[in-house]
């Protein structure tokens, strides 16, 4: 992150109870925390690269918590999406999210104030079906998942309703997600797919994008999570074409 123009912000920009908690626990923010908070407060997307122990994960999570407790991100819907490799979830979530939440609740009680309810749920490949259904009926304010599980969410009409209310995205340990290879990372979620009525397929809106990619390359692989969806997309790609563009495997 280039910090030459960073608008650093003091802890006083946080809710007073969060400020008191942070100072009691850490005394003062690290340089990377102060500088990143300046960018985040101004609404910028940022990529933070800093040594272990510099407080990157807490930096991202704490500002999100501040937005929730001050109702700048209204509760009752999923507002924060936290994506991390499975091996890092248990440690990072306990240390940087669940523990701070519990300690902040104590701070609110001591100040005779009511802390807004902030529900945190995890969705991975091991999450039972019943918990996934409950998550859809009553979405958490903070959803924690892995890159693999996130890849499957847009395929579900009900799960897409969770994604449509997210205002903060935290990608943690991104180097682990992409291993040691070099990638140009682009996240695409066409805006026209968000206006579809619940239960209506988003794939018609994406077929044009798929066809453009197919035309640009000698060969193109599209990965989906089940055979039925594979055959559906192939049918849409080949519709009105003189020769087949795609085959299902």
N, C-alpha and C positions, 0 to 999 in steps of 0.2 A: 504494500500500500504506500503510495507516495503521500507523505505527510507535510510537504512543503506548504500547502494551502489549507491544512486541516484547521477547522475551527474548534479548538479544544474547549470542553465545557467542564465546569466544576461539578462536584458532587451535589451542590445545592440545586442543580437542575432536576434532581430526582425527588420523589416524594420524601418528606422529612424522615419518615420511619425507615425507608430504605437507606437514606443517607446515614442515619444513626447506626443501623445494622452494619453497613459496610465499614464505617470508620471503627466500630467496635471490633470487627473481625479482621480487617486488613489495613487499618490506619489510613492509607491513601491509595488511589488507583495507580496502576503502572502507566508508563507513557503511552503504550499502545492502546490501553483502555480509554484514556482521556481523549486521544486523537480520534479513535474510531467512533466514540460516542458523539463527537462533533459532527462527523459525516452522517451517522445514522439519524441524528436529530434533524438534520436538514433534508432527510428523505433520500439520501444517496444509496446506491447499491455498492457494497464494498467487498474486496477480497483482502483478508488480513493474513499475512505471512510473518510469523514471529516465533522465537524459540519456545520450547516447552517451558511451562511455568510462568509465562508472561500474562496469563489470565484471558486468553482468547475466548474460550467457551463461556466463562462467566460474563465476559464483556457482552457477548451477544444475547445471552439469556437474561441478564439483569435489566437491560433496557426494555426487553419485551415484557418482563414482569412489571416494570414501572408503568408501561402503557396500559397494562391490564388493571392494575390496582387503582390507577387514576381514571379508569373508564375511557381513556382515549381510544382504546380498542374495546368496544362494548362486549361484555360477557354474553354467554348463552350460545355462542357459535365458536367454531374452531378458528382462531385468529393467528396462531403460531404453529408453524410446521418445522419440526426439528429432525433433520436427516443425518444419520451417523452410521458407520459400519457396526454390525452386530456385536463384534468383540469389544467395542468401546462403549456400548450403551450403558451397561450396568454401572460401571465406575463413574462415567461422566455425569449421568443423570442423577445418581445419588449425591455426588459431591457438589454439582453445580446447579441443580434444579430442585430436587425434592428436599434436600437439607435446608437450602436457603428459604424455601417456601414455609417449611415448618418453623424456622426461626423467625421469619417475618410475621407469622401468625401470632407467635408469642409476643412480639413487639407491639402488634396491634392491640392485643388483649391488655398489655400493660399500660397502653395509652388510652384504654377504654374506648377504642374505636373498632368498628366492624370491618374486617378485611373482605373484599369481594371474593366470592368463591372462584377459585382457579383450579379446574380439574385437569389432571395430567393422565393421559392414557397412552399405552404403547401398542403399536400394531406391527407385527412381524409375521413371518411365515408360520410361527408356532402359536400365534394367537388363536384361541378356540373360536369356532364359528359363532357360538352364543355371545361371546364378548364383542365380536365384530358387529353383530346385529344390534347389540345394546349401544355400541359406539355410534351407529348411524341414527338410532332413535334419539339419543342424547349426546350430541358431539361434545368432546372435551374442548376447553379453551386452548390447550396445548396438546398437539398430537405428535408423538415421537414414532419414527419409523426408520426403516433402512432403505437404501436406494432400490434394492430389489423389490420390496413391497410397494414402494411408491410407484414403481413402473407399472404396477397392476391396477392402481386405483382409478385412473381415467377410464378404464374399460368398463367400470361399473357405474350405471346411471345414478344409483343412490350414493355411492362413494364420491362421485363428482360434486355433489352438493356440499361436501365438506371442503373440497379444494376451492370452491367458488368464494368462500368467505375469508380465506387466509390473507393476512396483511403483512406477515413477517415470515420469511423463510431463512432458516439457519442450516447451512451445509457444513457439518463438522467433519474433521479428519478427511478432507477431500482427497488428500494424497493417497490415503488408504483405499478409497473408493476406486481410484483409477490405477492403483498399483504403481508400477515403475514405468509404464508406457507414457508416451506423449500424445495428448489429445487436444483437439480444438473442441471445447465444450459449448454446445448451444442448447438451451432449453426452449422448446417451442410449444405454446399452448394457444392455438388460434382463438382470437377474441370471439369470433362468430360462433364457436362451439359453446360458449358460456351462456348464450341467449336461448339455447334450445330448451323446450319444455322438459320437465323431468320425465324420464322414461324414454325420451326420443333419442335415437342413435346419433352419435357425433361423427360417424365414419364418412357420411356423405360430404361433410365439410372438409375432410382430410384427403379425400381421394385425389383432388387436384394437386395437392402437395406431393403425394406419393407418385403420381404420374410424372411430375416434373423431375423428380429424382431418378426415376427409371429411365427417362429419356436422356439424362445427363451422364449416365454410367453404363459401361458394358454389361454389368450385372449388378443386381440390387437384391439384398436380403431384407425382408421385413419379419421381425420376430413378434409373435403374439402369444398369449398365454393358454390358448386352447384351440382344438381343431375346428370347432364351430365358427369361431371368430375368424380363423384363417380362411375358411371357405367363403365366408361372407365378404371379406375384403377382396378376395380374388374375383368373386362375382361382380363386385362394383367396379373393380379396375378393368375388367374385360368388357363391361357393358358398352355397347355401341362402338367397339373397336373391330376393325376388319380382321385383325389377327390377335391371338391372345397375348396380353402383356405379362400375365402372371400365372403361376401354377401353385397349387397347394401341396405342401409336403409335410 
